[in-house]
Amino acid sequence: LAVSLSINVGSSLVDVSPLSTIGALCVAAVADPALSRRLFYQLLTWGFSMTVVGALLCQLFAGLIAGAS
């Protein structure tokens, strides 16, 4: 259950990553190349950090969710 939750939550949390469609559209909408590069790295940092945060939260709360079922 914890692994399944981690995959589902992680895939939702990283949707704003520049490697996803939404994140790529956000980066492409910025006209200034310097700001675009900065936004790319900020979104990439967000995406990588959310994979760790999402997995940790799922590991912590998987027992509570499984007990409620």
OpenMM code with the backbone's topology and positions (N, CA, C; nanometers):
from openmm import Vec3, app, unit

residues = "LEU ALA VAL SER LEU SER ILE ASN VAL GLY SER SER LEU VAL ASP VAL SER PRO LEU SER THR ILE GLY ALA LEU CYS VAL ALA ALA VAL ALA ASP PRO ALA LEU SER ARG ARG LEU PHE TYR GLN LEU LEU THR TRP GLY PHE SER MET THR VAL VAL GLY ALA LEU LEU CYS GLN LEU PHE ALA GLY LEU ILE ALA GLY ALA SER".split()
positions = [
    Vec3(0.0821, -0.1192, 0.0000),
    Vec3(0.0000, 0.0000, 0.0000),
    Vec3(0.0867, 0.1260, 0.0000),
    Vec3(0.1921, 0.1266, 0.0784),
    Vec3(0.2770, 0.2460, 0.0866),
    Vec3(0.3435, 0.2754, -0.0475),
    Vec3(0.3872, 0.1727, -0.1178),
    Vec3(0.4511, 0.1927, -0.2482),
    Vec3(0.3501, 0.2454, -0.3491),
    Vec3(0.2315, 0.1888, -0.3478),
    Vec3(0.1271, 0.2339, -0.4398),
    Vec3(0.0901, 0.3795, -0.4129),
    Vec3(0.0747, 0.4161, -0.2874),
    Vec3(0.0455, 0.5548, -0.2523),
    Vec3(0.1588, 0.6478, -0.2947),
    Vec3(0.2808, 0.6049, -0.2749),
    Vec3(0.3957, 0.6872, -0.3116),
    Vec3(0.3987, 0.7144, -0.4614),
    Vec3(0.3684, 0.6148, -0.5405),
    Vec3(0.3677, 0.6318, -0.6854),
    Vec3(0.2565, 0.7273, -0.7274),
    Vec3(0.1378, 0.7084, -0.6728),
    Vec3(0.0252, 0.7942, -0.7104),
    Vec3(0.0442, 0.9387, -0.6661),
    Vec3(0.0853, 0.9580, -0.5434),
    Vec3(0.1049, 1.0938, -0.4929),
    Vec3(0.2241, 1.1595, -0.5628),
    Vec3(0.3308, 1.0864, -0.5804),
    Vec3(0.4489, 1.1414, -0.6471),
    Vec3(0.4219, 1.1834, -0.7894),
    Vec3(0.3431, 1.1066, -0.8600),
    Vec3(0.3135, 1.1429, -0.9990),
    Vec3(0.2274, 1.2685, -1.0055),
    Vec3(0.1478, 1.2931, -0.9059),
    Vec3(0.0670, 1.4150, -0.9036),
    Vec3(0.1485, 1.5361, -0.8600),
    Vec3(0.2395, 1.5179, -0.7667),
    Vec3(0.3165, 1.6305, -0.7142),
    Vec3(0.4176, 1.6850, -0.8142),
    Vec3(0.4658, 1.6037, -0.9048),
    Vec3(0.5696, 1.6489, -0.9972),
    Vec3(0.5127, 1.6975, -1.1303),
    Vec3(0.3822, 1.7210, -1.1361),
    Vec3(0.3219, 1.7685, -1.2608),
    Vec3(0.3719, 1.9064, -1.3020),
    Vec3(0.4248, 1.9839, -1.2115),
    Vec3(0.4725, 2.1175, -1.2442),
    Vec3(0.6202, 2.1156, -1.2835),
    Vec3(0.6818, 2.0011, -1.2844),
    Vec3(0.8209, 1.9883, -1.3262),
    Vec3(0.8351, 2.0340, -1.4717),
    Vec3(0.9490, 2.0933, -1.5088),
    Vec3(0.9667, 2.1367, -1.6477),
    Vec3(0.9763, 2.0189, -1.7447),
    Vec3(0.9868, 1.8994, -1.6932),
    Vec3(0.9921, 1.7815, -1.7788),
    Vec3(0.8528, 1.7288, -1.8114),
    Vec3(0.7497, 1.7882, -1.7509),
    Vec3(0.6120, 1.7505, -1.7816),
    Vec3(0.5533, 1.8539, -1.8772),
    Vec3(0.4363, 1.8254, -1.9281),
    Vec3(0.3741, 1.9145, -2.0256),
    Vec3(0.3407, 2.0501, -1.9649),
    Vec3(0.2827, 2.0519, -1.8468),
    Vec3(0.2439, 2.1785, -1.7850),
    Vec3(0.3673, 2.2640, -1.7534),
    Vec3(0.4687, 2.2026, -1.6970),
    Vec3(0.5903, 2.2767, -1.6656),
    Vec3(0.6605, 2.3285, -1.7901),
    Vec3(0.6626, 2.2481, -1.8958),
    Vec3(0.7253, 2.2911, -2.0206),
    Vec3(0.6505, 2.4091, -2.0817),
    Vec3(0.5184, 2.4084, -2.0717),
    Vec3(0.4403, 2.5216, -2.1219),
    Vec3(0.4671, 2.6476, -2.0411),
    Vec3(0.4847, 2.6335, -1.9109),
    Vec3(0.5169, 2.7492, -1.8265),
    Vec3(0.6520, 2.8080, -1.8646),
    Vec3(0.7506, 2.7237, -1.8863),
    Vec3(0.8841, 2.7712, -1.9233),
    Vec3(0.8805, 2.8341, -2.0628),
    Vec3(0.8056, 2.7747, -2.1547),
    Vec3(0.7979, 2.8268, -2.2913),
    Vec3(0.7247, 2.9596, -2.2984),
    Vec3(0.6395, 2.9884, -2.2024),
    Vec3(0.5630, 3.1133, -2.2038),
    Vec3(0.6455, 3.2339, -2.1607),
    Vec3(0.7610, 3.2118, -2.1008),
    Vec3(0.8459, 3.3222, -2.0555),
    Vec3(0.9303, 3.3707, -2.1733),
    Vec3(0.9226, 3.5019, -2.2022),
    Vec3(0.9910, 3.5570, -2.3189),
    Vec3(1.1408, 3.5775, -2.2956),
    Vec3(1.1796, 3.6164, -2.1764),
    Vec3(1.3202, 3.6456, -2.1469),
    Vec3(1.3965, 3.5150, -2.1256),
    Vec3(1.5032, 3.4906, -2.2031),
    Vec3(1.5774, 3.3642, -2.1879),
    Vec3(1.6388, 3.3449, -2.0491),
    Vec3(1.6829, 3.4532, -1.9862),
    Vec3(1.7432, 3.4412, -1.8531),
    Vec3(1.6370, 3.3997, -1.7510),
    Vec3(1.5207, 3.4604, -1.7592),
    Vec3(1.4129, 3.4230, -1.6679),
    Vec3(1.3615, 3.2830, -1.6970),
    Vec3(1.3612, 3.2463, -1.8230),
    Vec3(1.3167, 3.1124, -1.8614),
    Vec3(1.4087, 3.0055, -1.8030),
    Vec3(1.5385, 3.0295, -1.8110),
    Vec3(1.6362, 2.9344, -1.7549),
    Vec3(1.6211, 2.9250, -1.6034),
    Vec3(1.6017, 3.0407, -1.5395),
    Vec3(1.5836, 3.0416, -1.3939),
    Vec3(1.4574, 2.9656, -1.3541),
    Vec3(1.3475, 2.9884, -1.4255),
    Vec3(1.2234, 2.9174, -1.3985),
    Vec3(1.2400, 2.7676, -1.4197),
    Vec3(1.3134, 2.7300, -1.5242),
    Vec3(1.3382, 2.5876, -1.5506),
    Vec3(1.4040, 2.5216, -1.4301),
    Vec3(1.5087, 2.5845, -1.3778),
    Vec3(1.5800, 2.5250, -1.2646),
    Vec3(1.4965, 2.5266, -1.1364),
    Vec3(1.4160, 2.6296, -1.1175),
    Vec3(1.3292, 2.6331, -1.0005),
    Vec3(1.2239, 2.5228, -1.0067),
    Vec3(1.1641, 2.5045, -1.1239),
    Vec3(1.0640, 2.3990, -1.1384),
    Vec3(1.1274, 2.2599, -1.1287),
    Vec3(1.2492, 2.2453, -1.1781),
    Vec3(1.3190, 2.1179, -1.1674),
    Vec3(1.3498, 2.0849, -1.0218),
    Vec3(1.3927, 2.1856, -0.9459),
    Vec3(1.4180, 2.1662, -0.8031),
    Vec3(1.2896, 2.1293, -0.7307),
    Vec3(1.1794, 2.1963, -0.7656),
    Vec3(1.0491, 2.1655, -0.7061),
    Vec3(1.0107, 2.0205, -0.7342),
    Vec3(1.0239, 1.9783, -0.8586),
    Vec3(0.9859, 1.8419, -0.8952),
    Vec3(1.0670, 1.7369, -0.8220),
    Vec3(1.1977, 1.7550, -0.8159),
    Vec3(1.2822, 1.6575, -0.7461),
    Vec3(1.2540, 1.6564, -0.5960),
    Vec3(1.2333, 1.7726, -0.5370),
    Vec3(1.2078, 1.7755, -0.3931),
    Vec3(1.0719, 1.7142, -0.3597),
    Vec3(0.9738, 1.7305, -0.4466),
    Vec3(0.8414, 1.6741, -0.4208),
    Vec3(0.8396, 1.5212, -0.4320),
    Vec3(0.9306, 1.4641, -0.5087),
    Vec3(0.9364, 1.3175, -0.5126),
    Vec3(0.9773, 1.2630, -0.3767),
    Vec3(1.0717, 1.3289, -0.3127),
    Vec3(1.1170, 1.2849, -0.1801),
    Vec3(1.0104, 1.3150, -0.0740),
    Vec3(0.9562, 1.4360, -0.0766),
    Vec3(0.8557, 1.4749, 0.0226),
    Vec3(0.7313, 1.3876, 0.0106),
    Vec3(0.6848, 1.3656, -0.1114),
    Vec3(0.5663, 1.2824, -0.1320),
    Vec3(0.5869, 1.1403, -0.0843),
    Vec3(0.7033, 1.0843, -0.1138),
    Vec3(0.7315, 0.9477, -0.0705),
    Vec3(0.7378, 0.9379, 0.0817),
    Vec3(0.8011, 1.0358, 0.1455),
    Vec3(0.8101, 1.0338, 0.2917),
    Vec3(0.6726, 1.0493, 0.3574),
    Vec3(0.5914, 1.1387, 0.3049),
    Vec3(0.4574, 1.1559, 0.3603),
    Vec3(0.3731, 1.0302, 0.3433),
    Vec3(0.3858, 0.9652, 0.2298),
    Vec3(0.3097, 0.8421, 0.2082),
    Vec3(0.3564, 0.7308, 0.3016),
    Vec3(0.4851, 0.7225, 0.3262),
    Vec3(0.5354, 0.6223, 0.4172),
    Vec3(0.4850, 0.6474, 0.5595),
    Vec3(0.4759, 0.7752, 0.5964),
    Vec3(0.4300, 0.8089, 0.7309),
    Vec3(0.2804, 0.7838, 0.7489),
    Vec3(0.2008, 0.8112, 0.6458),
    Vec3(0.0557, 0.8032, 0.6600),
    Vec3(-0.0061, 0.6795, 0.5987),
    Vec3(0.0705, 0.5896, 0.5413),
    Vec3(0.0142, 0.4694, 0.4792),
    Vec3(-0.0538, 0.3811, 0.5835),
    Vec3(0.0022, 0.3722, 0.7017),
    Vec3(-0.0581, 0.2911, 0.8064),
    Vec3(-0.1938, 0.3452, 0.8501),
    Vec3(-0.2053, 0.4770, 0.8586),
    Vec3(-0.3327, 0.5374, 0.8951),
    Vec3(-0.4380, 0.5165, 0.7869),
    Vec3(-0.3973, 0.5281, 0.6634),
    Vec3(-0.4911, 0.5102, 0.5527),
    Vec3(-0.5333, 0.3646, 0.5421),
    Vec3(-0.4412, 0.2731, 0.5612),
    Vec3(-0.4741, 0.1305, 0.5538),
    Vec3(-0.5647, 0.0893, 0.6686),
    Vec3(-0.5466, 0.1503, 0.7844),
    Vec3(-0.6301, 0.1170, 0.9001),
    Vec3(-0.7713, 0.1683, 0.8876),
    Vec3(-0.7902, 0.2751, 0.8078),
    Vec3(-0.9234, 0.3330, 0.7908),
    Vec3(-1.0101, 0.2516, 0.6948),
    Vec3(-0.9464, 0.1683, 0.6139),
    Vec3(-1.0224, 0.0919, 0.5139),
    Vec3(-1.0955, -0.0254, 0.5743),
] * unit.nanometer
topology = app.Topology()
chain = topology.addChain("A")
for resn in residues:
    res = topology.addResidue(resn, chain)
    for name in ("N", "CA", "C"):
        topology.addAtom(name, app.Element.getBySymbol(name[0]), res)
